[in-house]
Amino acid sequence: MEPQFIDRESELGALEKLWRAGGSQLVVIYGKRRVGKTELIKQFIRKKPHIYFLGQRINEKENLKSLGEAVGETFGDDVLKRAGFEDWKEFFRYAQSHIKEKIVLAIDEFPYLAEVNKALSSVFQAGWDEFLRLTPVYLILCGSSVAMMESEMLSHKAPLFGRRTGQILLKPFSFSGASGFFPSLPFEKRLEIYSIAGGNPSYLKKFNPNISLENNIRESILQPESFLYAEVDFLLREELREPRNYMAILKALALSKNRVSEIVNETGLAKGILHKYLFILEDLHIVEKDVPVTEKNPLKSRKGIYKIQDQFIKFWFRYVLPHRGSLEAGKAETVLAKIRAELPSLAAGNYEAAAGEVLRKHEKRLFPIERLGRWWDRNEEMDIVALNEARKSILFGEAKWSKKAVGVDIFEDLKRKSRLVEWHRDLRKEYFCLFSKSGFTENMLKLARDENVLLFTKDRIIESS
């Protein structure tokens, strides 16, 4: 059976466009461990002439020998298959002399090769300039070390800067994308799985839709020998040499300590040092800074809060790391009880993000959405605010994940909070929407018809009649 490949139409489309363009291409693909980079490459090359080589954490001589085997196999060169390449320059010369027709040359986990040869990016720059760019090669350099790939290939000081013809930062799936792994499950179950596994395809594939969520968590995450038990450890070691302070920060964020002052109090780190660590975590796409969507200068906003981007990392820091002693003593049921009690609040937080994705699918009923996010000021906040600057259009919304039907009181409170938002106060056109897990009261349904409020139960719009 072929491995399941879901979504990634945009990324595949970008790769195909460059393939059709012809000429030499140098494409950089990078992203965190297990986000699906290798599967994307294999899906792209499966019906094309190609050479695929996976770099390993072995010495350079052995990697060059393995590369020689892969290249020799393609060109029917038995001598090369046995002997391999002596050095990288020999590889580049060989490629130039043998590549006469369009072919994909994919080098996966390039950072592993660079670990044993610190000058490898410069070697590839010279190899590209002198040899490969003169051929119809479609070179893909792929890696899981985000820091290394950005510093060695994408930054202005990088040896390969200016050579690439395309780059893809492969991110975890959004809720909508992750839902594609479980199309037969109801919305609520899909949201619960996403609140634990996040959007990483390798993690999602560990969840069996035919067994209970608790059994999935027990077997795939909470057992010390399970696949996901130490996954975040490996991820952080991939990027960080001394992860202790970073782990303290991530643990604080997982406990909803999102403001700088709260993180300082939780970790004991000085504010100046904390900012340095946060900047690095942002650069690695592990943490992101969130600001109210109406802020004119988001980068300068003092209202920013920090949050972990990946749901599984957040889950791991909240339920695995603090309870390792219990888990390694075989007391998984104690941790499961805590997860069971807090799962509704985890799902509630992700329902806001899912609601935003659903809303974008219905923007024809509203206006083209340019920006969408949360809004807050002092003690007031709204789950959903969408904007279109040119049209001066704004939408206000709330997403409620509870067993109680949403009533008129929620809508009236939303209208009250909307009046606190200064954005184009006297010029704007306003829209309102509500999302609910458990539907709406009859009075709210009637009011929505009278005032043209968009209502959604879970992910389905309620059509007015």
Protein Blocks (a to p, Z undefined) as FASTA:
>chain_A
ZZddeejllmmmmmmmmmmngpaddddddddehilpmmmmmmmmmmgccdddddddddfk
lmmmmmmmmmmmmnopaklmmnopfblmlmmmmmmmmmmbdcddddehkllmmmmomklm
mmmmmmmmmmmmmpccdcddddfblklmmmmmmmmklmkgokagbdcddddddfklmmmm
mmmbcfklmmmmmmmnomafklmmmpcfkbcfklmmmmmmmpmkbmklmmmmmmmmmmpm
blmlmmmmmmmmmnopabfklmmmmnopafklmmmmmmmmmmnomaccdddfklmblmlp
ckbccddfblklmmmmmmmmmmmmmmmnopamlmmmmmmmmmmmmmmmmmmmmmmmmmmm
mmmmmcccfbgcdddehjbccfbdcddfklopacdddddddfbdcdfklmmmmmmmmmmp
mghkllcccddddddfklpafklmmmmmmnopacdehjaccddZZ
